[in-house]
């Protein structure tokens, strides 16, 4: 299932995850908007995975695995990752369409 943890204090959120007895906790934010690093650092699940939200290592011991691909995380750079890499066969980022900075920064239409 899915549990919304936005706005929940980190200690309470970690306790809720632990009470749910999850085997694997998947983080999809990394160090982007509203990171859950304070929850992950409490190790509420036995296996913690970082995927998709932040394209790079979390750099610490808060996640065990980083799901990526050989384009974003070349095998020869594996030693620079704190996590064990799980590499998908194709690029996993959904932004493969080339966009200029001007297009990316353009405000949405009213």
The first five atom37 places (N, CA, C, CB, O) and aatype in JSON, in Angstrom:
{
  "aatype": [20, 20, 20, 20, 20, 20, 20, 20, 20, 20, 20, 20, 20, 20, 20, 20, 20, 20, 20, 20, 20, 20, 20, 20, 20, 20, 20, 20, 20, 20, 20, 20, 20, 20, 20, 20, 20, 20, 20, 20, 20, 20, 20, 20, 20, 20, 20, 20, 20, 20, 20, 20, 20, 20, 20, 20, 20, 20, 20, 20, 20, 20, 20, 20, 20, 20, 20, 20, 20, 20, 20, 20, 20, 20, 20, 20, 20, 20, 20, 20, 20, 20, 20, 20, 20, 20, 20, 20, 20, 20, 20, 20, 20, 20, 20, 20, 20, 20, 20, 20, 20, 20, 20, 20, 20, 20, 20, 20, 20, 20],
  "atom_mask": [
    [1, 1, 1, 1, 1],
    [1, 1, 1, 1, 1],
    [1, 1, 1, 1, 1],
    [1, 1, 1, 1, 1],
    [1, 1, 1, 1, 1],
    [1, 1, 1, 1, 1],
    [1, 1, 1, 1, 1],
    [1, 1, 1, 1, 1],
    [1, 1, 1, 1, 1],
    [1, 1, 1, 1, 1],
    [1, 1, 1, 1, 1],
    [1, 1, 1, 1, 1],
    [1, 1, 1, 1, 1],
    [1, 1, 1, 1, 1],
    [1, 1, 1, 1, 1],
    [1, 1, 1, 1, 1],
    [1, 1, 1, 1, 1],
    [1, 1, 1, 1, 1],
    [1, 1, 1, 1, 1],
    [1, 1, 1, 1, 1],
    [1, 1, 1, 1, 1],
    [1, 1, 1, 1, 1],
    [1, 1, 1, 1, 1],
    [1, 1, 1, 1, 1],
    [1, 1, 1, 1, 1],
    [1, 1, 1, 1, 1],
    [1, 1, 1, 1, 1],
    [1, 1, 1, 1, 1],
    [1, 1, 1, 1, 1],
    [1, 1, 1, 1, 1],
    [1, 1, 1, 1, 1],
    [1, 1, 1, 1, 1],
    [1, 1, 1, 1, 1],
    [1, 1, 1, 1, 1],
    [1, 1, 1, 1, 1],
    [1, 1, 1, 1, 1],
    [1, 1, 1, 1, 1],
    [1, 1, 1, 1, 1],
    [1, 1, 1, 1, 1],
    [1, 1, 1, 1, 1],
    [1, 1, 1, 1, 1],
    [1, 1, 1, 1, 1],
    [1, 1, 1, 1, 1],
    [1, 1, 1, 1, 1],
    [1, 1, 1, 1, 1],
    [1, 1, 1, 1, 1],
    [1, 1, 1, 1, 1],
    [1, 1, 1, 1, 1],
    [1, 1, 1, 1, 1],
    [1, 1, 1, 1, 1],
    [1, 1, 1, 1, 1],
    [1, 1, 1, 1, 1],
    [1, 1, 1, 1, 1],
    [1, 1, 1, 1, 1],
    [1, 1, 1, 1, 1],
    [1, 1, 1, 1, 1],
    [1, 1, 1, 1, 1],
    [1, 1, 1, 1, 1],
    [1, 1, 1, 1, 1],
    [1, 1, 1, 1, 1],
    [1, 1, 1, 1, 1],
    [1, 1, 1, 1, 1],
    [1, 1, 1, 1, 1],
    [1, 1, 1, 1, 1],
    [1, 1, 1, 1, 1],
    [1, 1, 1, 1, 1],
    [1, 1, 1, 1, 1],
    [1, 1, 1, 1, 1],
    [1, 1, 1, 1, 1],
    [1, 1, 1, 1, 1],
    [1, 1, 1, 1, 1],
    [1, 1, 1, 1, 1],
    [1, 1, 1, 1, 1],
    [1, 1, 1, 1, 1],
    [1, 1, 1, 1, 1],
    [1, 1, 1, 1, 1],
    [1, 1, 1, 1, 1],
    [1, 1, 1, 1, 1],
    [1, 1, 1, 1, 1],
    [1, 1, 1, 1, 1],
    [1, 1, 1, 1, 1],
    [1, 1, 1, 1, 1],
    [1, 1, 1, 1, 1],
    [1, 1, 1, 1, 1],
    [1, 1, 1, 1, 1],
    [1, 1, 1, 1, 1],
    [1, 1, 1, 1, 1],
    [1, 1, 1, 1, 1],
    [1, 1, 1, 1, 1],
    [1, 1, 1, 1, 1],
    [1, 1, 1, 1, 1],
    [1, 1, 1, 1, 1],
    [1, 1, 1, 1, 1],
    [1, 1, 1, 1, 1],
    [1, 1, 1, 1, 1],
    [1, 1, 1, 1, 1],
    [1, 1, 1, 1, 1],
    [1, 1, 1, 1, 1],
    [1, 1, 1, 1, 1],
    [1, 1, 1, 1, 1],
    [1, 1, 1, 1, 1],
    [1, 1, 1, 1, 1],
    [1, 1, 1, 1, 1],
    [1, 1, 1, 1, 1],
    [1, 1, 1, 1, 1],
    [1, 1, 1, 1, 1],
    [1, 1, 1, 1, 1],
    [1, 1, 1, 1, 1],
    [1, 1, 1, 1, 1],
    [1, 1, 1, 1, 1]
  ],
  "atom_positions": [
    [[0.8, -1.18, 0.0], [0.0, 0.0, 0.0], [0.85, 1.26, 0.0], [-0.91, -0.01, 1.17], [2.08, 1.2, 0.02]],
    [[0.2, 2.37, -0.02], [0.86, 3.66, -0.03], [0.42, 4.44, 1.19], [0.53, 4.45, -1.33], [-0.76, 4.48, 1.53]],
    [[1.39, 5.06, 1.85], [1.08, 5.9, 3.01], [1.68, 7.28, 2.76], [1.63, 5.27, 4.35], [2.88, 7.4, 2.52]],
    [[0.87, 8.31, 2.81], [1.34, 9.68, 2.63], [2.03, 10.12, 3.92], [0.16, 10.65, 2.27], [1.43, 10.09, 4.99]],
    [[3.3, 10.54, 3.8], [4.06, 10.96, 4.98], [4.42, 12.44, 4.94], [5.32, 10.13, 5.09], [5.12, 12.94, 5.82]],
    [[3.94, 13.14, 3.92], [4.21, 14.58, 3.83], [3.65, 15.31, 5.03], [3.64, 15.15, 2.55], [2.47, 15.14, 5.36]],
    [[4.47, 16.11, 5.7], [4.01, 16.89, 6.84], [4.05, 16.14, 8.16], [2.64, 17.36, 6.6], [3.83, 16.74, 9.22]],
    [[4.33, 14.85, 8.13], [4.42, 14.06, 9.37], [5.83, 14.22, 9.92], [4.07, 12.53, 9.11], [6.8, 14.08, 9.17]],
    [[5.98, 14.5, 11.21], [7.33, 14.62, 11.77], [8.15, 13.35, 11.5], [7.26, 14.89, 13.3], [7.6, 12.25, 11.55]],
    [[9.45, 13.49, 11.21], [10.28, 12.34, 10.84], [10.21, 11.17, 11.82], [11.7, 12.77, 10.71], [10.14, 10.01, 11.4]],
    [[10.24, 11.45, 13.11], [10.18, 10.37, 14.1], [8.87, 9.59, 13.98], [10.33, 10.93, 15.53], [8.88, 8.36, 14.0]],
    [[7.76, 10.31, 13.84], [6.45, 9.65, 13.71], [6.34, 8.9, 12.39], [5.32, 10.68, 13.82], [5.78, 7.8, 12.34]],
    [[6.89, 9.48, 11.33], [6.84, 8.8, 10.03], [7.65, 7.51, 10.06], [7.37, 9.73, 8.92], [7.19, 6.49, 9.56]],
    [[8.84, 7.55, 10.64], [9.67, 6.35, 10.75], [8.97, 5.29, 11.6], [11.04, 6.69, 11.35], [9.03, 4.11, 11.27]],
    [[8.33, 5.7, 12.67], [7.6, 4.76, 13.51], [6.44, 4.12, 12.75], [7.07, 5.47, 14.77], [6.18, 2.92, 12.91]],
    [[5.74, 4.9, 11.92], [4.64, 4.36, 11.12], [5.14, 3.33, 10.11], [3.89, 5.49, 10.4], [4.53, 2.28, 9.93]],
    [[6.25, 3.65, 9.45], [6.83, 2.7, 8.49], [7.25, 1.43, 9.21], [8.05, 3.34, 7.76], [6.99, 0.32, 8.72]],
    [[7.89, 1.58, 10.35], [8.32, 0.41, 11.12], [7.12, -0.41, 11.58], [9.14, 0.85, 12.32], [7.18, -1.64, 11.53]],
    [[6.05, 0.24, 12.02], [4.84, -0.47, 12.46], [4.18, -1.24, 11.32], [3.84, 0.52, 13.07], [3.55, -2.27, 11.55]],
    [[4.33, -0.73, 10.09], [3.77, -1.43, 8.92], [4.58, -2.67, 8.56], [3.71, -0.49, 7.73], [4.16, -3.46, 7.72]],
    [[5.74, -2.85, 9.19], [6.61, -4.0, 8.98], [6.99, -4.18, 7.5], [5.93, -5.26, 9.49], [6.96, -5.29, 6.97]],
    [[7.33, -3.06, 6.86], [7.77, -3.14, 5.47], [9.07, -3.92, 5.37], [7.94, -1.74, 4.87], [9.92, -3.84, 6.25]],
    [[9.21, -4.67, 4.3], [10.47, -5.37, 4.04], [11.4, -4.46, 3.25], [10.22, -6.69, 3.28], [12.62, -4.48, 3.44]],
    [[10.81, -3.66, 2.34], [11.59, -2.77, 1.48], [10.92, -1.4, 1.46], [11.72, -3.34, 0.03], [9.73, -1.29, 1.2]],
    [[11.7, -0.36, 1.73], [11.21, 1.01, 1.67], [11.89, 1.67, 0.47], [11.51, 1.8, 3.0], [13.11, 1.68, 0.36]],
    [[11.07, 2.23, -0.44], [11.6, 2.86, -1.65], [11.44, 4.37, -1.54], [10.87, 2.32, -2.92], [10.34, 4.89, -1.38]],
    [[12.57, 5.07, -1.61], [12.58, 6.52, -1.59], [12.59, 7.03, -3.02], [13.8, 7.07, -0.81], [13.41, 6.59, -3.83]],
    [[11.69, 7.93, -3.35], [11.62, 8.47, -4.71], [11.92, 9.97, -4.76], [10.25, 8.21, -5.31], [11.68, 10.61, -5.78]],
    [[12.45, 10.52, -3.68], [12.73, 11.96, -3.68], [14.22, 12.28, -3.62], [12.04, 12.62, -2.53], [14.65, 13.29, -4.19]],
    [[15.01, 11.46, -2.95], [16.43, 11.78, -2.81], [16.61, 13.11, -2.12], [17.13, 11.79, -4.18], [15.97, 13.38, -1.1]],
    [[17.48, 13.95, -2.67], [17.73, 15.28, -2.09], [16.95, 16.37, -2.82], [19.21, 15.6, -2.13], [17.33, 17.53, -2.76]],
    [[15.87, 16.01, -3.5], [15.07, 16.99, -4.22], [14.03, 17.59, -3.28], [14.39, 16.36, -5.45], [14.19, 17.52, -2.06]],
    [[12.98, 18.17, -3.82], [11.93, 18.8, -3.04], [11.36, 17.85, -1.99], [10.81, 19.3, -3.95], [11.0, 16.71, -2.3]],
    [[11.28, 18.3, -0.76], [10.74, 17.53, 0.37], [11.46, 16.2, 0.59], [9.26, 17.26, 0.15], [10.82, 15.15, 0.57]],
    [[12.76, 16.24, 0.8], [13.5, 14.98, 1.0], [13.07, 14.27, 2.27], [15.0, 15.25, 1.04], [12.67, 14.91, 3.25]],
    [[13.15, 12.97, 2.25], [12.77, 12.13, 3.38], [14.0, 11.56, 4.09], [11.86, 10.99, 2.92], [13.92, 10.51, 4.72]],
    [[15.12, 12.25, 3.98], [16.37, 11.72, 4.53], [16.32, 11.53, 6.05], [17.52, 12.65, 4.18], [16.95, 10.62, 6.58]],
    [[15.58, 12.38, 6.76], [15.48, 12.21, 8.21], [14.74, 10.93, 8.58], [14.78, 13.42, 8.84], [15.01, 10.33, 9.62]],
    [[13.81, 10.53, 7.73], [13.09, 9.26, 7.96], [14.03, 8.1, 7.63], [11.79, 9.19, 7.1], [14.16, 7.16, 8.41]],
    [[14.67, 8.16, 6.47], [15.57, 7.09, 6.05], [16.71, 6.88, 7.04], [16.15, 7.39, 4.67], [17.12, 5.74, 7.28]],
    [[17.21, 7.96, 7.62], [18.34, 7.84, 8.55], [17.97, 7.07, 9.82], [18.85, 9.21, 8.92], [18.86, 6.62, 10.54]],
    [[16.69, 6.92, 10.09], [16.23, 6.15, 11.25], [16.11, 4.66, 10.95], [14.9, 6.68, 11.73], [15.78, 3.86, 11.83]],
    [[16.38, 4.28, 9.67], [16.36, 2.89, 9.22], [15.07, 2.16, 9.62], [17.58, 2.14, 9.79], [15.13, 1.14, 10.31]],
    [[13.9, 2.68, 9.2], [12.64, 2.04, 9.6], [12.34, 0.73, 8.86], [11.52, 2.99, 9.38], [11.43, 0.01, 9.26]],
    [[13.09, 0.42, 7.81], [12.87, -0.83, 7.07], [14.22, -1.54, 6.92], [12.22, -0.55, 5.67], [15.26, -0.88, 6.86]],
    [[14.21, -2.87, 6.86], [15.48, -3.6, 6.75], [16.23, -3.36, 5.44], [15.22, -5.06, 6.91], [17.46, -3.43, 5.41]],
    [[15.49, -3.08, 4.36], [16.12, -2.78, 3.07], [15.55, -1.44, 2.59], [15.87, -3.93, 2.02], [14.34, -1.27, 2.51]],
    [[16.45, -0.49, 2.27], [16.03, 0.82, 1.81], [16.65, 1.09, 0.45], [16.42, 1.91, 2.83], [17.85, 0.94, 0.25]],
    [[15.79, 1.51, -0.49], [16.17, 1.67, -1.88], [15.91, 3.1, -2.31], [15.41, 0.68, -2.79], [14.89, 3.7, -1.97]],
    [[16.85, 3.64, -3.07], [16.7, 4.98, -3.64], [16.47, 4.81, -5.14], [17.98, 5.89, -3.35], [17.25, 4.14, -5.82]],
    [[15.4, 5.42, -5.66], [15.07, 5.27, -7.07], [14.41, 6.53, -7.62], [14.16, 4.07, -7.28], [13.49, 7.07, -7.01]],
    [[14.87, 6.98, -8.72], [14.23, 7.91, -9.61], [14.26, 9.4, -9.25], [12.88, 7.52, -9.75], [14.55, 10.21, -10.13]],
    [[13.97, 9.79, -8.04], [13.82, 11.21, -7.74], [15.09, 12.02, -7.82], [13.26, 11.36, -6.4], [15.04, 13.2, -8.17]],
    [[16.2, 11.43, -7.52], [17.48, 12.14, -7.5], [18.49, 11.29, -8.27], [17.97, 12.42, -6.02], [18.84, 10.21, -7.81]],
    [[18.96, 11.75, -9.4], [19.83, 10.91, -10.23], [21.28, 10.87, -9.75], [19.79, 11.41, -11.66], [22.16, 11.47, -10.38]],
    [[21.52, 10.19, -8.67], [22.86, 10.05, -8.15], [22.84, 9.4, -6.78], [23.55, 11.4, -8.08], [21.78, 9.16, -6.2]],
    [[24.03, 9.12, -6.27], [24.14, 8.5, -4.96], [23.62, 9.43, -3.86], [25.59, 8.11, -4.68], [23.7, 10.65, -3.98]],
    [[23.09, 8.85, -2.82], [22.71, 9.63, -1.64], [23.95, 9.92, -0.8], [21.63, 8.89, -0.8], [23.92, 10.77, 0.09]],
    [[25.04, 9.2, -1.07], [26.32, 9.49, -0.46], [26.5, 9.06, 0.98], [26.56, 10.91, -0.53], [27.51, 9.4, 1.6]],
    [[25.57, 8.34, 1.52], [25.68, 7.91, 2.92], [25.2, 6.5, 3.08], [24.9, 8.84, 3.83], [25.15, 5.72, 2.13]],
    [[24.84, 6.17, 4.28], [24.4, 4.81, 4.58], [22.91, 4.72, 4.84], [25.16, 4.28, 5.77], [22.45, 3.8, 5.52]],
    [[22.14, 5.67, 4.3], [20.7, 5.66, 4.57], [19.93, 4.81, 3.58], [20.17, 7.08, 4.53], [18.79, 4.43, 3.85]],
    [[20.53, 4.49, 2.43], [19.9, 3.57, 1.49], [20.88, 2.47, 1.15], [19.43, 4.31, 0.2], [22.09, 2.69, 1.11]],
    [[20.35, 1.29, 0.91], [21.19, 0.13, 0.61], [21.45, -0.03, -0.88], [20.55, -1.14, 1.16], [22.52, -0.47, -1.3]],
    [[20.45, 0.33, -1.67], [20.53, 0.15, -3.12], [20.12, 1.42, -3.84], [19.66, -1.02, -3.57], [19.28, 2.19, -3.36]],
    [[20.72, 1.63, -4.99], [20.32, 2.72, -5.88], [19.95, 2.09, -7.22], [21.47, 3.79, -6.05], [20.79, 1.47, -7.87]],
    [[18.71, 2.26, -7.63], [18.23, 1.72, -8.9], [18.5, 2.78, -9.97], [16.69, 1.36, -8.84], [18.03, 3.91, -9.88]],
    [[19.26, 2.41, -10.98], [19.67, 3.34, -12.02], [19.79, 2.58, -13.34], [21.02, 4.04, -11.65], [19.12, 1.58, -13.55]],
    [[20.65, 3.07, -14.21], [20.93, 2.4, -15.49], [22.38, 2.67, -15.86], [19.95, 2.9, -16.62], [23.03, 3.52, -15.26]],
    [[22.88, 1.96, -16.84], [24.27, 2.08, -17.24], [24.63, 3.41, -17.86], [24.6, 1.01, -18.18], [25.81, 3.77, -17.91]],
    [[23.65, 4.16, -18.35], [23.9, 5.48, -18.92], [24.07, 6.51, -17.79], [22.75, 5.91, -19.87], [25.01, 7.3, -17.8]],
    [[23.15, 6.49, -16.84], [23.19, 7.44, -15.73], [24.26, 7.1, -14.7], [21.83, 7.5, -15.05], [24.84, 7.98, -14.07]],
    [[24.51, 5.81, -14.54], [25.48, 5.33, -13.55], [26.41, 4.3, -14.21], [24.76, 4.71, -12.31], [26.21, 3.1, -14.03]],
    [[27.4, 4.76, -14.95], [28.3, 3.82, -15.64], [28.98, 2.85, -14.66], [29.36, 4.59, -16.43], [29.39, 3.25, -13.57]],
    [[29.09, 1.62, -15.07], [29.66, 0.58, -14.21], [31.06, 0.96, -13.73], [29.72, -0.75, -14.97], [31.42, 0.66, -12.59]],
    [[31.84, 1.61, -14.58], [33.2, 1.97, -14.17], [33.24, 3.0, -13.05], [33.98, 2.5, -15.37], [34.3, 3.22, -12.45]],
    [[32.12, 3.64, -12.75], [32.05, 4.61, -11.65], [31.4, 4.02, -10.39], [31.28, 5.84, -12.09], [31.16, 4.74, -9.43]],
    [[31.13, 2.73, -10.4], [30.44, 2.05, -9.3], [31.11, 2.34, -7.95], [30.4, 0.55, -9.55], [30.41, 2.46, -6.94]],
    [[32.41, 2.44, -7.91], [33.12, 2.65, -6.65], [32.8, 3.99, -6.0], [34.62, 2.54, -6.87], [33.08, 4.19, -4.82]],
    [[32.2, 4.91, -6.75], [31.86, 6.23, -6.22], [30.48, 6.27, -5.56], [31.92, 7.26, -7.32], [30.07, 7.31, -5.05]],
    [[29.78, 5.17, -5.57], [28.44, 5.1, -4.99], [28.48, 4.46, -3.61], [27.49, 4.31, -5.91], [29.13, 3.43, -3.42]],
    [[27.79, 5.06, -2.67], [27.71, 4.49, -1.32], [26.8, 3.26, -1.32], [27.2, 5.54, -0.31], [26.99, 2.34, -0.52]],
    [[25.82, 3.25, -2.22], [24.85, 2.16, -2.29], [25.32, 1.09, -3.28], [23.45, 2.7, -2.69], [26.19, 1.35, -4.12]],
    [[24.74, -0.09, -3.18], [24.92, -1.09, -4.22], [24.04, -0.68, -5.39], [24.56, -2.54, -3.71], [22.9, -0.27, -5.19]],
    [[24.56, -0.79, -6.6], [23.8, -0.39, -7.78], [22.96, -1.55, -8.31], [24.73, 0.12, -8.88], [23.42, -2.68, -8.38]],
    [[21.73, -1.24, -8.67], [20.86, -2.15, -9.4], [20.61, -1.45, -10.73], [19.49, -2.47, -8.61], [19.93, -0.43, -10.78]],
    [[21.16, -1.99, -11.8], [21.09, -1.31, -13.1], [19.99, -1.89, -13.97], [22.42, -1.41, -13.82], [19.94, -3.09, -14.23]],
    [[19.11, -1.01, -14.43], [18.06, -1.38, -15.37], [18.66, -1.48, -16.77], [16.88, -0.35, -15.33], [19.67, -0.82, -17.05]],
    [[18.06, -2.29, -17.65], [18.65, -2.47, -18.98], [18.54, -1.25, -19.89], [17.99, -3.62, -19.65], [19.34, -1.11, -20.82]],
    [[17.59, -0.37, -19.65], [17.4, 0.83, -20.47], [17.42, 2.05, -19.57], [16.07, 0.76, -21.27], [17.21, 1.92, -18.36]],
    [[17.66, 3.24, -20.11], [17.62, 4.45, -19.28], [16.3, 4.57, -18.54], [17.85, 5.7, -20.15], [15.23, 4.36, -19.12]],
    [[16.38, 4.91, -17.27], [15.18, 4.96, -16.43], [14.59, 6.34, -16.26], [15.5, 4.41, -15.09], [13.44, 6.47, -15.84]],
    [[15.35, 7.38, -16.59], [14.82, 8.73, -16.41], [13.78, 9.05, -17.48], [15.95, 9.75, -16.45], [13.97, 8.72, -18.65]],
    [[12.72, 9.67, -17.07], [11.61, 9.94, -17.99], [11.82, 11.2, -18.81], [10.33, 10.05, -17.22], [10.92, 11.6, -19.55]],
    [[12.96, 11.83, -18.7], [13.18, 13.09, -19.4], [14.16, 12.92, -20.56], [13.7, 14.15, -18.42], [15.08, 13.71, -20.72]],
    [[13.95, 11.91, -21.36], [14.87, 11.66, -22.47], [14.6, 12.58, -23.66], [14.76, 10.2, -22.91], [15.42, 12.64, -24.58]],
    [[13.48, 13.3, -23.66], [13.18, 14.23, -24.74], [14.05, 15.47, -24.56], [11.67, 14.6, -24.77], [13.98, 16.11, -23.51]],
    [[14.86, 15.83, -25.56], [15.71, 17.01, -25.38], [14.89, 18.29, -25.28], [16.7, 17.13, -26.55], [14.03, 18.57, -26.12]],
    [[15.16, 19.05, -24.24], [14.45, 20.3, -23.98], [15.5, 21.38, -23.71], [13.45, 20.15, -22.78], [16.45, 21.15, -22.97]],
    [[15.31, 22.54, -24.31], [16.24, 23.63, -24.03], [15.94, 24.21, -22.65], [16.14, 24.75, -25.13], [14.86, 23.98, -22.1]],
    [[16.89, 24.93, -22.09], [16.65, 25.57, -20.79], [15.5, 26.56, -20.88], [17.92, 26.29, -20.31], [14.71, 26.68, -19.95]],
    [[15.43, 27.25, -21.99], [14.34, 28.22, -22.16], [12.99, 27.51, -22.1], [14.49, 28.99, -23.51], [12.06, 27.99, -21.44]],
    [[12.86, 26.37, -22.79], [11.6, 25.63, -22.76], [11.3, 25.1, -21.36], [11.64, 24.46, -23.75], [10.16, 25.16, -20.9]],
    [[12.33, 24.59, -20.68], [12.14, 24.03, -19.35], [11.74, 25.08, -18.32], [13.42, 23.33, -18.89], [11.01, 24.79, -17.37]],
    [[12.21, 26.3, -18.51], [11.94, 27.38, -17.53], [10.74, 28.23, -17.88], [13.14, 28.26, -17.41], [10.37, 29.13, -17.11]],
    [[10.14, 27.97, -19.01], [8.97, 28.76, -19.43], [7.82, 28.52, -18.46], [8.56, 28.39, -20.87], [7.51, 27.37, -18.16]],
    [[7.18, 29.57, -17.98], [6.04, 29.37, -17.07], [4.89, 28.66, -17.79], [5.55, 30.74, -16.5], [4.73, 28.81, -19.0]],
    [[4.11, 27.9, -17.07], [2.97, 27.22, -17.69], [1.94, 28.24, -18.2], [2.3, 26.25, -16.69], [1.85, 29.35, -17.68]],
    [[1.19, 27.86, -19.21], [0.16, 28.78, -19.7], [-0.91, 29.03, -18.63], [-0.49, 28.22, -20.98], [-1.17, 28.17, -17.79]],
    [[-1.54, 30.2, -18.68], [-2.55, 30.53, -17.66], [-3.79, 29.65, -17.78], [-2.95, 31.99, -17.76], [-4.73, 29.8, -17.0]]
  ]
}
